[in-house]
Amino acid sequence: MINKQLLGIGLVAALALFYLLAFHFFSVPAKNPAVEIYFADRVTEAHRILIDKYNISHEGKVKVIPIDFPVEDFSTDGRKEVLARSLRGEDDAIDLLAVDIIWIHRFAKWCEPLGKYFKDEDRKRITETALRTCYHDGELVAVPLDRVQGVMYYREDLLEKLPNGSKIAEKVKKGITWPEFLKLKTELKTDNSLYIFPAADFEGLICSYIEILLSLRPNYFETVGFRFHTPEARKALQLLVDLVHRYKVSPAVVANLNDASSYEYFIKNDGLFIRGWTSYEKDFINSPIDHNKEIHLKKAPIPYLPEGKPTYVFGGWNLMMAKSSTKKDAVIDFVKFLLSDESQEIFYTKGGYCPITNTFYNDSTYLRRYSELSIIKEMMAYGVNRPIQDNYTKYSKIMARYFNLAIMGKISVEKALEDAQSSIEAAGIQAEKR
């Protein structure tokens, strides 16, 4: 009897222990899942390397999920509208976004001020020209991710096969004026397209225009604003039109070409010179282009008018954090990782982007390792930012519409400038009424 009681007590104890263990097992809180950061940008090889590196080092804690905007599928304007629609919805679909340096004022209302996250010592690491584009109403609302600059490329292999080609290449590398460049059409005696520049109805056309305009009058927008009744404004647009219609160094098709399509046309049709960005060698790696031709590309300064000075527009992308993000501390940690010298070196070597930290332009170690940095540093001295103005993107679209019509030969230079100015004035009045 006693044995049966002991057996019963043992069974009850065993069952109790089983339930206690089961309760403990199932009641232990699950590990917190990793914080997921959604990062919107064009994902290059450099992006993939850095995102993978960050995710591995933060496994189980933070995971960066890229939202890709391939250059082949999204124009700059198309990407801007997709991002704006997402942020207007005030959801948490995007935590961190890369924005064109000219979009800062448009996106500031949807993004978190960053001043408290980036103190003076953080800002001093960044080049002054890059940081200047990151403020809205005196407040830091973005930080630079990468930079590019306007540049002219030429096909060294094709040029060397032409009369005096090698001498001309040496001359071009040092920088030449537009009249000197136009003489090359006669000197080279070639049927190849001499100069390709993207002149479709988009921001790239305005970059070419501003390079000429600010070469002639560096403080144009500070002193004149978005009015185009001046000799400099007319001369800048007239040159772009004349490249196609008077001098015939550029084919008429440039009026339909953006950055990607102009580059494709240049490679496929064996063009000699093209206006592009310093990142072009890496920008189109995944495009169906003959990469055996690309290896012969060399950089040279964009020509300038003799009464002006060399001028190259800055381009590139800044990082902004969505106000709606619920993961701000994790986002900032990832941003600071991207701004480290190690990450910036990968953006430079794998993405072709100019670094945004001063170390690369002042540290002899980097200058010895990458000889091109000295050239980039020299070019940066002639670099200009587009107008930092709340309505710049709106005004730029108006300018591109009418300037493109002039390059197509559908309206005169005078009418293009007049129509652009009157439309901008009307847009400004409407904005004030709101």
C-alpha positions as a Markdown table, in Angstrom:
| # | Residue | x | y | z |
|---|---|---|---|---|
| 1 | Met | 0.0 | 0.0 | 0.0 |
| 2 | Ile | 2.8 | 2.4 | 1.0 |
| 3 | Asn | 4.6 | 1.5 | -2.2 |
| 4 | Lys | 1.5 | 2.3 | -4.3 |
| 5 | Gln | 1.2 | 5.7 | -2.5 |
| 6 | Leu | 4.9 | 6.4 | -3.1 |
| 7 | Leu | 4.5 | 5.5 | -6.7 |
| 8 | Gly | 1.4 | 7.8 | -7.0 |
| 9 | Ile | 3.3 | 10.6 | -5.3 |
| 10 | Gly | 6.2 | 10.1 | -7.8 |
| 11 | Leu | 3.9 | 10.2 | -10.8 |
| 12 | Val | 2.3 | 13.4 | -9.6 |
| 13 | Ala | 5.7 | 14.9 | -8.9 |
| 14 | Ala | 6.9 | 13.9 | -12.3 |
| 15 | Leu | 3.8 | 15.4 | -14.0 |
| 16 | Ala | 4.2 | 18.5 | -12.0 |
| 17 | Leu | 7.8 | 18.8 | -13.0 |
| 18 | Phe | 6.8 | 18.2 | -16.6 |
| 19 | Tyr | 4.2 | 21.0 | -16.5 |
| 20 | Leu | 6.6 | 23.4 | -14.8 |
| 21 | Leu | 9.3 | 22.7 | -17.4 |
| 22 | Ala | 6.7 | 23.1 | -20.2 |
| 23 | Phe | 5.4 | 26.3 | -18.7 |
| 24 | His | 8.9 | 27.7 | -18.4 |
| 25 | Phe | 9.8 | 26.7 | -21.9 |
| 26 | Phe | 6.7 | 28.2 | -23.6 |
| 27 | Ser | 6.6 | 31.2 | -21.3 |
| 28 | Val | 10.2 | 32.4 | -22.0 |
| 29 | Pro | 9.9 | 35.5 | -24.1 |
| 30 | Ala | 11.0 | 35.1 | -27.7 |
| 31 | Lys | 14.2 | 36.9 | -28.6 |
| 32 | Asn | 13.5 | 40.3 | -29.9 |
| 33 | Pro | 13.7 | 40.2 | -33.7 |
| 34 | Ala | 16.3 | 42.4 | -35.4 |
| 35 | Val | 15.4 | 46.0 | -36.1 |
| 36 | Glu | 14.8 | 46.3 | -39.8 |
| 37 | Ile | 15.9 | 49.5 | -41.5 |
| 38 | Tyr | 14.5 | 50.2 | -45.0 |
| 39 | Phe | 17.1 | 52.2 | -47.0 |
| 40 | Ala | 16.1 | 53.7 | -50.4 |
| 41 | Asp | 18.9 | 54.4 | -52.9 |
| 42 | Arg | 20.3 | 53.1 | -56.2 |
| 43 | Val | 22.1 | 50.0 | -55.0 |
| 44 | Thr | 25.5 | 49.8 | -56.5 |
| 45 | Glu | 28.2 | 47.2 | -55.8 |
| 46 | Ala | 29.6 | 49.5 | -53.1 |
| 47 | His | 26.1 | 49.6 | -51.4 |
| 48 | Arg | 25.9 | 45.8 | -51.5 |
| 49 | Ile | 29.3 | 45.4 | -50.0 |
| 50 | Leu | 28.7 | 47.9 | -47.2 |
| 51 | Ile | 25.1 | 46.7 | -46.4 |
| 52 | Asp | 26.3 | 43.1 | -46.1 |
| 53 | Lys | 29.2 | 44.1 | -43.9 |
| 54 | Tyr | 27.0 | 46.1 | -41.6 |
| 55 | Asn | 24.3 | 43.3 | -41.4 |
| 56 | Ile | 26.9 | 40.7 | -40.6 |
| 57 | Ser | 28.4 | 42.8 | -37.8 |
| 58 | His | 24.9 | 43.5 | -36.4 |
| 59 | Glu | 23.4 | 40.1 | -37.0 |
| 60 | Gly | 20.4 | 39.5 | -34.7 |
| 61 | Lys | 20.2 | 43.2 | -33.8 |
| 62 | Val | 19.9 | 45.3 | -36.9 |
| 63 | Lys | 19.2 | 44.4 | -40.5 |
| 64 | Val | 19.4 | 47.0 | -43.3 |
| 65 | Ile | 17.0 | 46.2 | -46.2 |
| 66 | Pro | 17.8 | 48.0 | -49.4 |
| 67 | Ile | 15.1 | 49.5 | -51.6 |
| 68 | Asp | 16.7 | 49.7 | -55.1 |
| 69 | Phe | 16.2 | 52.3 | -57.7 |
| 70 | Pro | 18.2 | 51.0 | -60.7 |
| 71 | Val | 19.5 | 53.8 | -63.1 |
| 72 | Glu | 18.1 | 51.8 | -66.0 |
| 73 | Asp | 14.6 | 51.8 | -64.7 |
| 74 | Phe | 14.3 | 55.1 | -62.8 |
| 75 | Ser | 15.1 | 58.6 | -64.0 |
| 76 | Thr | 16.2 | 61.1 | -61.3 |
| 77 | Asp | 12.8 | 62.8 | -61.5 |
| 78 | Gly | 10.9 | 59.5 | -61.4 |
| 79 | Arg | 12.8 | 58.4 | -58.3 |
| 80 | Lys | 12.0 | 61.8 | -56.6 |
| 81 | Glu | 8.3 | 61.3 | -57.2 |
| 82 | Val | 8.2 | 57.8 | -55.8 |
| 83 | Leu | 10.0 | 58.9 | -52.7 |
| 84 | Ala | 7.8 | 61.9 | -52.2 |
| 85 | Arg | 4.6 | 59.8 | -52.5 |
| 86 | Ser | 5.9 | 57.3 | -49.9 |
| 87 | Leu | 6.9 | 60.0 | -47.4 |
| 88 | Arg | 3.6 | 61.9 | -47.9 |
| 89 | Gly | 1.8 | 58.7 | -46.8 |
| 90 | Glu | 3.5 | 59.0 | -43.4 |
| 91 | Asp | 4.0 | 55.3 | -43.1 |
| 92 | Asp | 7.2 | 53.5 | -42.1 |
| 93 | Ala | 7.9 | 52.0 | -45.5 |
| 94 | Ile | 11.2 | 54.0 | -45.7 |
| 95 | Asp | 13.5 | 54.9 | -42.8 |
| 96 | Leu | 16.5 | 56.2 | -44.6 |
| 97 | Leu | 16.7 | 57.7 | -48.1 |
| 98 | Ala | 19.3 | 59.0 | -50.4 |
| 99 | Val | 18.2 | 62.3 | -52.1 |
| 100 | Asp | 19.7 | 64.3 | -54.9 |
| 101 | Ile | 21.6 | 67.2 | -53.4 |
| 102 | Ile | 19.0 | 69.6 | -55.0 |
| 103 | Trp | 16.0 | 67.9 | -53.3 |
| 104 | Ile | 16.9 | 68.9 | -49.7 |
| 105 | His | 14.4 | 71.7 | -49.5 |
| 106 | Arg | 11.6 | 69.7 | -50.9 |
| 107 | Phe | 12.1 | 66.7 | -48.6 |
| 108 | Ala | 12.9 | 68.7 | -45.4 |
| 109 | Lys | 9.3 | 68.8 | -44.2 |
| 110 | Trp | 9.1 | 65.0 | -44.2 |
| 111 | Cys | 12.5 | 64.3 | -42.6 |
| 112 | Glu | 14.1 | 64.5 | -39.2 |
| 113 | Pro | 16.5 | 67.3 | -38.3 |
| 114 | Leu | 19.9 | 65.8 | -37.7 |
| 115 | Gly | 21.7 | 68.5 | -35.7 |
| 116 | Lys | 21.5 | 66.7 | -32.4 |
| 117 | Tyr | 23.0 | 63.5 | -33.9 |
| 118 | Phe | 26.0 | 65.2 | -35.7 |
| 119 | Lys | 28.0 | 67.5 | -33.5 |
| 120 | Asp | 30.7 | 69.9 | -34.6 |
| 121 | Glu | 33.4 | 67.3 | -34.6 |
| 122 | Asp | 31.3 | 65.1 | -36.9 |
| 123 | Arg | 30.7 | 67.9 | -39.3 |
| 124 | Lys | 34.4 | 69.0 | -39.5 |
| 125 | Arg | 35.2 | 65.6 | -41.0 |
| 126 | Ile | 33.0 | 66.4 | -44.0 |
| 127 | Thr | 34.1 | 68.6 | -46.9 |
| 128 | Glu | 32.7 | 72.1 | -46.7 |
| 129 | Thr | 31.2 | 72.0 | -50.2 |
| 130 | Ala | 29.3 | 68.8 | -49.5 |
| 131 | Leu | 28.0 | 69.8 | -46.1 |
| 132 | Arg | 26.8 | 73.2 | -47.5 |
| 133 | Thr | 24.0 | 71.4 | -49.4 |
| 134 | Cys | 22.6 | 69.7 | -46.2 |
| 135 | Tyr | 20.9 | 72.7 | -44.5 |
| 136 | His | 17.4 | 74.0 | -44.6 |
| 137 | Asp | 16.5 | 77.3 | -42.9 |
| 138 | Gly | 19.8 | 77.1 | -41.1 |
| 139 | Glu | 19.1 | 73.6 | -39.7 |
| 140 | Leu | 21.1 | 70.4 | -40.6 |
| 141 | Val | 18.5 | 68.1 | -42.2 |
| 142 | Ala | 20.8 | 65.8 | -44.2 |
| 143 | Val | 24.4 | 64.5 | -44.4 |
| 144 | Pro | 26.4 | 63.8 | -47.6 |
| 145 | Leu | 26.7 | 60.3 | -48.8 |
| 146 | Asp | 28.8 | 60.7 | -51.9 |
| 147 | Arg | 29.7 | 63.3 | -54.5 |
| 148 | Val | 30.3 | 63.5 | -58.3 |
| 149 | Gln | 31.3 | 66.4 | -60.4 |
| 150 | Gly | 30.8 | 67.3 | -64.0 |
| 151 | Val | 33.5 | 66.1 | -66.3 |
| 152 | Met | 34.2 | 65.4 | -70.0 |
| 153 | Tyr | 35.3 | 61.9 | -71.1 |
| 154 | Tyr | 37.0 | 61.0 | -74.3 |
| 155 | Arg | 37.8 | 57.8 | -76.1 |
| 156 | Glu | 41.6 | 57.6 | -76.0 |
| 157 | Asp | 41.8 | 54.7 | -78.4 |
| 158 | Leu | 39.8 | 56.5 | -81.1 |
| 159 | Leu | 41.5 | 59.8 | -80.6 |
| 160 | Glu | 45.0 | 58.4 | -81.0 |
| 161 | Lys | 44.1 | 56.9 | -84.4 |
| 162 | Leu | 43.2 | 60.4 | -85.8 |
| 163 | Pro | 45.6 | 63.1 | -87.1 |
| 164 | Asn | 47.4 | 64.7 | -84.2 |
| 165 | Gly | 45.2 | 62.7 | -81.8 |
| 166 | Ser | 47.8 | 62.2 | -79.2 |
| 167 | Lys | 48.8 | 65.8 | -79.0 |
| 168 | Ile | 45.1 | 66.9 | -78.9 |
| 169 | Ala | 44.5 | 64.4 | -76.0 |
| 170 | Glu | 47.3 | 66.1 | -74.0 |
| 171 | Lys | 45.9 | 69.5 | -74.7 |
| 172 | Val | 42.4 | 68.5 | -73.8 |
| 173 | Lys | 43.5 | 67.0 | -70.5 |
| 174 | Lys | 44.9 | 70.3 | -69.4 |
| 175 | Gly | 41.6 | 72.1 | -70.1 |
| 176 | Ile | 40.6 | 74.1 | -73.2 |
| 177 | Thr | 38.2 | 76.8 | -74.2 |
| 178 | Trp | 35.1 | 76.2 | -76.3 |
| 179 | Pro | 36.5 | 77.9 | -79.3 |
| 180 | Glu | 39.6 | 75.7 | -79.1 |
| 181 | Phe | 37.3 | 72.6 | -78.7 |
| 182 | Leu | 35.2 | 73.6 | -81.7 |
| 183 | Lys | 38.3 | 73.7 | -83.9 |
| 184 | Leu | 38.8 | 70.0 | -83.3 |
| 185 | Lys | 36.0 | 69.2 | -85.7 |
| 186 | Thr | 38.2 | 70.4 | -88.6 |
| 187 | Glu | 41.5 | 69.2 | -87.1 |
| 188 | Leu | 40.4 | 65.7 | -86.5 |
| 189 | Lys | 38.7 | 65.1 | -89.8 |
| 190 | Thr | 36.3 | 62.4 | -88.5 |
| 191 | Asp | 32.7 | 61.5 | -89.1 |
| 192 | Asn | 32.3 | 60.3 | -85.5 |
| 193 | Ser | 30.0 | 62.4 | -83.2 |
| 194 | Leu | 32.4 | 64.9 | -81.6 |
| 195 | Tyr | 30.5 | 65.9 | -78.5 |
| 196 | Ile | 27.6 | 64.2 | -76.8 |
| 197 | Phe | 25.8 | 65.9 | -74.0 |
| 198 | Pro | 22.4 | 64.9 | -72.3 |
| 199 | Ala | 19.9 | 67.6 | -73.4 |
| 200 | Ala | 16.5 | 66.0 | -72.9 |
| 201 | Asp | 13.9 | 67.8 | -70.8 |
| 202 | Phe | 15.5 | 66.9 | -67.4 |
| 203 | Glu | 17.9 | 68.2 | -64.8 |
| 204 | Gly | 21.0 | 67.0 | -66.6 |
| 205 | Leu | 20.4 | 69.7 | -69.3 |
| 206 | Ile | 20.3 | 72.4 | -66.6 |
| 207 | Cys | 23.6 | 71.2 | -65.2 |
| 208 | Ser | 25.3 | 71.9 | -68.6 |
| 209 | Tyr | 23.6 | 75.3 | -68.7 |
| 210 | Ile | 24.6 | 76.3 | -65.2 |
| 211 | Glu | 28.2 | 75.3 | -65.8 |
| 212 | Ile | 28.4 | 77.8 | -68.7 |
| 213 | Leu | 26.3 | 80.4 | -66.9 |
| 214 | Leu | 28.3 | 80.4 | -63.6 |
| 215 | Ser | 31.5 | 80.2 | -65.6 |
| 216 | Leu | 30.6 | 83.7 | -66.9 |
| 217 | Arg | 29.1 | 85.0 | -63.7 |
| 218 | Pro | 29.7 | 82.9 | -60.6 |
| 219 | Asn | 27.2 | 84.8 | -58.4 |
| 220 | Tyr | 24.5 | 84.9 | -61.0 |
| 221 | Phe | 21.6 | 83.4 | -58.9 |
| 222 | Glu | 22.6 | 85.4 | -55.8 |
| 223 | Thr | 22.5 | 88.7 | -57.7 |
| 224 | Val | 20.0 | 88.1 | -60.6 |
| 225 | Gly | 18.0 | 85.1 | -59.4 |
| 226 | Phe | 15.9 | 83.1 | -61.9 |
| 227 | Arg | 15.7 | 85.9 | -64.5 |
| 228 | Phe | 17.2 | 85.4 | -67.9 |
| 229 | His | 17.3 | 88.8 | -69.5 |
| 230 | Thr | 21.1 | 89.1 | -69.2 |
| 231 | Pro | 23.8 | 88.6 | -71.8 |
| 232 | Glu | 25.3 | 85.7 | -69.8 |
| 233 | Ala | 22.0 | 83.8 | -69.7 |
| 234 | Arg | 21.6 | 84.2 | -73.4 |
| 235 | Lys | 25.2 | 83.3 | -74.2 |
| 236 | Ala | 25.0 | 80.1 | -72.1 |
| 237 | Leu | 21.9 | 78.8 | -73.9 |
| 238 | Gln | 23.0 | 79.9 | -77.3 |
| 239 | Leu | 26.2 | 77.9 | -77.0 |
| 240 | Leu | 24.2 | 74.7 | -76.2 |
| 241 | Val | 21.9 | 75.3 | -79.2 |
| 242 | Asp | 24.8 | 76.1 | -81.5 |
| 243 | Leu | 26.6 | 72.9 | -80.6 |
| 244 | Val | 23.8 | 71.1 | -82.4 |
| 245 | His | 22.6 | 73.6 | -85.1 |
| 246 | Arg | 25.5 | 75.9 | -86.0 |
| 247 | Tyr | 28.7 | 74.0 | -85.3 |
| 248 | Lys | 27.2 | 70.6 | -85.7 |
| 249 | Val | 29.6 | 68.9 | -83.3 |
| 250 | Ser | 26.6 | 67.4 | -81.4 |
| 251 | Pro | 24.0 | 65.3 | -83.2 |
| 252 | Ala | 20.3 | 66.4 | -83.0 |
| 253 | Val | 19.5 | 63.3 | -81.0 |
| 254 | Val | 21.0 | 64.7 | -77.9 |
| 255 | Ala | 17.8 | 66.6 | -77.3 |
| 256 | Asn | 16.2 | 63.2 | -76.5 |
| 257 | Leu | 19.0 | 61.8 | -74.3 |
| 258 | Asn | 19.3 | 61.7 | -70.5 |
| 259 | Asp | 22.4 | 60.6 | -68.7 |
| 260 | Ala | 22.0 | 56.9 | -69.2 |
| 261 | Ser | 20.8 | 57.0 | -72.9 |
| 262 | Ser | 23.5 | 59.6 | -73.8 |
| 263 | Tyr | 26.2 | 57.3 | -72.5 |
| 264 | Glu | 24.7 | 54.3 | -74.3 |
| 265 | Tyr | 24.6 | 56.4 | -77.5 |
| 266 | Phe | 28.2 | 57.6 | -77.0 |
| 267 | Ile | 29.5 | 54.0 | -76.6 |
| 268 | Lys | 27.5 | 52.4 | -79.3 |
| 269 | Asn | 28.2 | 55.1 | -81.9 |
| 270 | Asp | 31.9 | 55.6 | -81.0 |
| 271 | Gly | 31.5 | 59.2 | -80.0 |
| 272 | Leu | 34.8 | 61.0 | -79.2 |
| 273 | Phe | 33.7 | 63.3 | -76.3 |
| 274 | Ile | 30.8 | 63.2 | -73.8 |
| 275 | Arg | 29.8 | 65.5 | -70.9 |
| 276 | Gly | 29.2 | 63.2 | -67.9 |
| 277 | Trp | 29.9 | 62.7 | -64.2 |
| 278 | Thr | 33.0 | 61.4 | -62.5 |
| 279 | Ser | 31.2 | 58.2 | -61.6 |
| 280 | Tyr | 30.3 | 57.1 | -65.1 |
| 281 | Glu | 32.9 | 54.3 | -65.2 |
| 282 | Lys | 31.0 | 52.5 | -62.5 |
| 283 | Asp | 27.4 | 53.8 | -63.1 |
| 284 | Phe | 26.6 | 51.5 | -66.0 |
| 285 | Ile | 28.3 | 48.3 | -65.1 |
| 286 | Asn | 25.0 | 46.4 | -65.4 |
| 287 | Ser | 24.0 | 48.0 | -68.6 |
| 288 | Pro | 24.1 | 46.1 | -72.0 |
| 289 | Ile | 27.1 | 48.2 | -73.2 |
| 290 | Asp | 30.3 | 47.1 | -74.7 |
| 291 | His | 32.6 | 47.3 | -71.7 |
| 292 | Asn | 35.7 | 46.7 | -73.9 |
| 293 | Lys | 35.2 | 50.2 | -75.2 |
| 294 | Glu | 34.8 | 51.7 | -71.7 |
| 295 | Ile | 38.3 | 50.8 | -70.7 |
| 296 | His | 39.6 | 53.4 | -73.1 |
| 297 | Leu | 37.7 | 56.3 | -71.4 |
| 298 | Lys | 39.8 | 59.1 | -70.0 |
| 299 | Lys | 38.7 | 62.2 | -68.0 |
| 300 | Ala | 39.3 | 65.8 | -69.0 |
| 301 | Pro | 37.9 | 69.1 | -67.8 |
| 302 | Ile | 34.8 | 70.4 | -69.5 |
| 303 | Pro | 35.6 | 73.3 | -71.9 |
| 304 | Tyr | 34.7 | 76.8 | -70.9 |
| 305 | Leu | 34.2 | 80.2 | -72.7 |
| 306 | Pro | 37.4 | 82.3 | -72.8 |
| 307 | Glu | 35.7 | 85.2 | -71.0 |
| 308 | Gly | 34.8 | 82.9 | -68.2 |
| 309 | Lys | 36.6 | 80.3 | -66.0 |
| 310 | Pro | 36.6 | 76.5 | -65.6 |
| 311 | Thr | 33.4 | 75.5 | -63.8 |
| 312 | Tyr | 32.0 | 72.0 | -63.0 |
| 313 | Val | 28.7 | 71.4 | -61.3 |
| 314 | Phe | 28.6 | 69.2 | -58.2 |
| 315 | Gly | 26.2 | 66.3 | -58.1 |
| 316 | Gly | 25.6 | 63.4 | -55.7 |
| 317 | Trp | 23.4 | 62.2 | -53.0 |
| 318 | Asn | 22.7 | 63.2 | -49.4 |
| 319 | Leu | 21.1 | 61.0 | -46.7 |
| 320 | Met | 17.9 | 62.0 | -44.9 |
| 321 | Met | 16.0 | 60.2 | -42.2 |
| 322 | Ala | 12.2 | 60.0 | -42.4 |
| 323 | Lys | 10.3 | 61.6 | -39.5 |
| 324 | Ser | 8.0 | 58.7 | -39.5 |
| 325 | Ser | 10.8 | 56.2 | -38.7 |
| 326 | Thr | 10.5 | 54.4 | -35.4 |
| 327 | Lys | 14.1 | 53.2 | -35.5 |
| 328 | Lys | 16.0 | 56.5 | -35.5 |
| 329 | Asp | 18.9 | 55.4 | -33.2 |
| 330 | Ala | 19.6 | 52.4 | -35.4 |
| 331 | Val | 19.3 | 54.5 | -38.6 |
| 332 | Ile | 21.9 | 57.1 | -37.3 |
| 333 | Asp | 24.3 | 54.3 | -36.4 |
| 334 | Phe | 24.1 | 52.9 | -39.9 |
| 335 | Val | 24.5 | 56.5 | -41.4 |
| 336 | Lys | 27.7 | 57.0 | -39.3 |
| 337 | Phe | 29.0 | 53.7 | -40.6 |
| 338 | Leu | 28.5 | 54.9 | -44.2 |
| 339 | Leu | 30.4 | 58.1 | -43.4 |
| 340 | Ser | 33.4 | 56.3 | -42.0 |
| 341 | Asp | 36.6 | 56.6 | -44.0 |
| 342 | Glu | 36.5 | 52.8 | -44.5 |
| 343 | Ser | 33.1 | 53.0 | -46.1 |
| 344 | Gln | 33.9 | 56.1 | -48.1 |
| 345 | Glu | 36.9 | 54.3 | -49.6 |
| 346 | Ile | 34.6 | 51.5 | -50.8 |
| 347 | Phe | 32.2 | 54.0 | -52.3 |
| 348 | Tyr | 35.2 | 55.5 | -54.2 |
| 349 | Thr | 36.8 | 52.3 | -55.4 |
| 350 | Lys | 33.7 | 50.3 | -56.1 |
| 351 | Gly | 31.2 | 53.0 | -56.9 |
| 352 | Gly | 33.3 | 55.7 | -58.5 |
| 353 | Tyr | 32.0 | 58.4 | -56.1 |
| 354 | Cys | 34.2 | 61.1 | -54.8 |
| 355 | Pro | 34.7 | 60.7 | -51.0 |
| 356 | Ile | 33.0 | 63.3 | -48.8 |
| 357 | Thr | 35.4 | 63.2 | -45.9 |
| 358 | Asn | 38.4 | 65.6 | -45.7 |
| 359 | Thr | 40.8 | 62.7 | -44.9 |
| 360 | Phe | 41.0 | 61.6 | -48.5 |
| 361 | Tyr | 42.2 | 65.0 | -49.8 |
| 362 | Asn | 44.6 | 65.8 | -46.9 |
| 363 | Asp | 46.1 | 62.5 | -45.8 |
| 364 | Ser | 49.2 | 61.6 | -47.7 |
| 365 | Thr | 48.4 | 57.9 | -47.3 |
| 366 | Tyr | 45.3 | 58.1 | -49.4 |
| 367 | Leu | 46.8 | 60.6 | -51.9 |
| 368 | Arg | 49.7 | 58.1 | -52.5 |
| 369 | Arg | 47.3 | 55.2 | -52.8 |
| 370 | Tyr | 44.9 | 56.9 | -55.2 |
| 371 | Ser | 46.7 | 59.4 | -57.5 |
| 372 | Glu | 43.4 | 60.5 | -59.0 |
| 373 | Leu | 42.4 | 62.1 | -55.7 |
| 374 | Ser | 44.9 | 65.0 | -56.4 |
| 375 | Ile | 43.1 | 65.7 | -59.7 |
| 376 | Ile | 39.7 | 65.5 | -58.0 |
| 377 | Lys | 40.9 | 67.9 | -55.4 |
| 378 | Glu | 42.0 | 70.4 | -58.1 |
| 379 | Met | 38.6 | 70.0 | -59.9 |
| 380 | Met | 36.8 | 70.6 | -56.6 |
| 381 | Ala | 38.3 | 74.1 | -56.5 |
| 382 | Tyr | 36.3 | 74.9 | -59.6 |
| 383 | Gly | 33.2 | 73.1 | -58.4 |
| 384 | Val | 29.8 | 74.9 | -58.0 |
| 385 | Asn | 26.6 | 73.9 | -56.4 |
| 386 | Arg | 23.3 | 74.6 | -58.0 |
| 387 | Pro | 21.1 | 77.3 | -56.4 |
| 388 | Ile | 20.2 | 76.4 | -52.8 |
| 389 | Gln | 16.6 | 77.6 | -53.0 |
| 390 | Asp | 13.2 | 76.2 | -51.8 |
| 391 | Asn | 11.7 | 76.2 | -55.3 |
| 392 | Tyr | 14.8 | 75.2 | -57.2 |
| 393 | Thr | 13.4 | 71.8 | -58.5 |
| 394 | Lys | 10.2 | 73.5 | -59.7 |
| 395 | Tyr | 12.1 | 76.3 | -61.5 |
| 396 | Ser | 14.6 | 73.9 | -62.9 |
| 397 | Lys | 11.8 | 71.8 | -64.5 |
| 398 | Ile | 10.5 | 74.9 | -66.1 |
| 399 | Met | 13.9 | 75.8 | -67.5 |
| 400 | Ala | 14.5 | 72.3 | -68.8 |
| 401 | Arg | 11.2 | 72.3 | -70.7 |
| 402 | Tyr | 11.9 | 75.5 | -72.6 |
| 403 | Phe | 15.7 | 75.1 | -73.0 |
| 404 | Asn | 15.1 | 71.6 | -74.5 |
| 405 | Leu | 12.6 | 73.1 | -77.0 |
| 406 | Ala | 15.3 | 75.6 | -78.1 |
| 407 | Ile | 17.9 | 72.8 | -78.5 |
| 408 | Met | 15.4 | 70.9 | -80.6 |
| 409 | Gly | 15.0 | 74.0 | -82.8 |
| 410 | Lys | 11.3 | 74.4 | -82.0 |
| 411 | Ile | 11.7 | 77.9 | -80.4 |
| 412 | Ser | 14.4 | 80.6 | -80.4 |
| 413 | Val | 16.8 | 81.1 | -77.6 |
| 414 | Glu | 15.2 | 84.5 | -76.8 |
| 415 | Lys | 11.7 | 82.9 | -76.6 |
| 416 | Ala | 13.0 | 80.0 | -74.4 |
| 417 | Leu | 14.5 | 82.4 | -71.9 |
| 418 | Glu | 11.5 | 84.7 | -71.9 |
| 419 | Asp | 9.0 | 81.8 | -71.5 |
| 420 | Ala | 11.1 | 80.3 | -68.7 |
| 421 | Gln | 11.3 | 83.5 | -66.8 |
| 422 | Ser | 7.6 | 84.3 | -67.1 |
| 423 | Ser | 6.6 | 80.8 | -66.1 |
| 424 | Ile | 8.9 | 80.9 | -63.1 |
| 425 | Glu | 7.5 | 84.3 | -62.1 |
| 426 | Ala | 4.0 | 82.9 | -62.3 |
| 427 | Ala | 5.0 | 79.9 | -60.3 |
| 428 | Gly | 6.5 | 82.1 | -57.6 |
| 429 | Ile | 3.3 | 84.2 | -57.4 |
| 430 | Gln | 1.2 | 81.1 | -57.0 |
| 431 | Ala | 3.5 | 79.9 | -54.2 |
| 432 | Glu | 3.2 | 83.2 | -52.3 |
| 433 | Lys | -0.6 | 83.0 | -52.6 |
| 434 | Arg | -0.6 | 79.6 | -50.9 |
